Amino acid sequence: MKNLADAGIRFYLILVLVFLYVPILVMAVLAFNKSPLYALPFEFDLVWFKALMENDRLLKAGLNSVLIALANTVIATSLGTMAAVAFGRYTFRGKTMMQALLFPPIAIPWLVIGTAMLVFFFWIGRAIGYPGIARGLHAILLGHVALSLPYVIFVVGTRLNDYPKALEEAAATLGATPCQVFRRVSVPILAPGVVAASLFAFAVSFDQFVISYFLAPPGVTTLPVEIYTSIRKGFTPEINAISTIIILVSMGLMLIVARFYRFGGERSGNE
Amino acid sequence: MSEVAVKGAVKHYGTVAALDGVDLTFADGEFFGLLGPSGSGKTTLLRAIAGFIELDRGEIRIDGTDISRIPVHQRNIGMVFQNYALFPHMNVAENIAFGLDVRSVAAAEIKQRVSESLDLVRLSGLDQRRPKQLSGGQQQRVALARALVTRPQVLLLDEPLSALDKHLRQEMQVELRRIQRQIGITTIFVTHDQEEALTLSDRVAIFNKGQVVQAGSPRAVYERPVDRFAAGFLGEANFLDGRVSVIAGGVARVVLSTGGEILTPAADLALNEAVLIALRPEKISIDPAPAGAAAMPNRILGTVVAAIFSGSSLTYRIAVGDRIFIVFEQNKSRAPLPEQSAVILEWPTADNVVVKP
């Protein structure tokens, strides 16, 4: 009876994963198919990856995406970690309210946020007499940072809350200077959370379409925006090729997140 | 080893006085318990001594040196926290070595002293374990070893045993006392467990609303509480109020407001003075009242309202007029007195303690 239930559960979960992965797999497989019209039978060829290497627009967009994602990771992770520590370790007026205000942006549709940012940047640009400042990589970066901050604060904050302030106090009573406390107690404890948060920040930025689309001036694109534009023009399996690369990178990152975030807290106990 | 002196300590949070003029001296090598309800200031005082809280006014001296302006890490204190606060990313040996390591003690000496500390708390052989692989009692020992290995002048314990179950707690009480005696360190500990405070301490101080209500040996504080709060907080007490009617031969006769009379030592009492008297429930002897029994001073008649059985002892609730007396009795061979039965309560004059209201 128990075996039967086990098998049932396993079958169900396999179905869920099939549902999740089959479209992705089909797309990835077709990236290696020779036919430009996705025709079968399958014929293995790397022609679309070669074409991709020569497609300057896609490569340029890809480079933009990576640069923005990296910059976003550094900025959002630093700012977010500091905010998480402030929320987790200090008391100040209005703290609860500020904490509550962090999360609604996650629930607001990106389309709405993107529009709001575009309008806001235009307004700023006009106000200071440089309307052109409203769009560009810097605007995209700002948008991504705003978008990923709540995730970073949440991920680092969760980690921080798992460990009481008494750890840092104990270190101080044992003679550790504030600097030693930070380096030898706070950092090691927070590290898994910070790593997970930075991967989150990278992924949020790298996969972001709506805000990038709104804030990109003509001639400047990020990878998701460029893919969207190409698809509208009628597309070739080149898109499959670049998508396959993105998926591999994203999945790799998320697997690392899972390792640090989900299991980070228990590693020491399981050794 | 050191004496800690707190003088005129005041700390306000907004309009609330967490410490409202506290003077206490912790003698060299003494085990001192700070007791009180939550929010009474005991933890605030402990944290001020540790250096986590800066006093608004007053001073704290260790061996005559004012430490008010010295940051936590330079104070040379050891502290054990409520949930031990062991570093989860270090093993037992690394946890204990931490305080020596940050002071740049030589590796060989660290090794030597860590191993001595492990011996002291009887944890030898567990030095490579992670905190999570230890039981609550073992974690407690590691926290203690870690706090002591730096040879601090003062040991501070913040409800150190509250996270342990009852059996382990009693075992750790004995252990804590043994270790404290062995190294003779001045120890200040906060607890809300009155029994623990009485068991462990050389002296206790009872806190209420940021002030020390009473300080002294556990026995002195228990047997001679100064006021209603002290009597009620430390153990249980029956409170009787009345007026002094006669003073003769060092004994005052008090007419109770509920009727009946009691005798109490007359020190400082004046004729006709209103007094409040505390009487511990275990000082009262209880017996079935024979027919026609009469009340006398320190002997009153009542009716059993409830008899609560708790293994080694019985707690009686006895109605006397419109007042309830609490009486403890050892569970000897006699069956519990039935509810509604008439009883005589009797106790010696010396057990009536006049307290401030």
Interface residues (C-beta under 8 A of the other chain):
Chain A: Y163 P164 A166 L167 E169 A170 A171 A172 T173 L174 G175 A176 T177 P178 Q180 V181 R184 V185 P188 I189 S268 G269 E271
Chain B: A50 G51 F52 P71 V72 H73 Q74 R75 N76 I77 G78 M79 F81 Q82 N83 A85 F87 P88 H89 F98 G99 V102 R103 R130 P131 K132 Q133 R146 A147 T150 L156
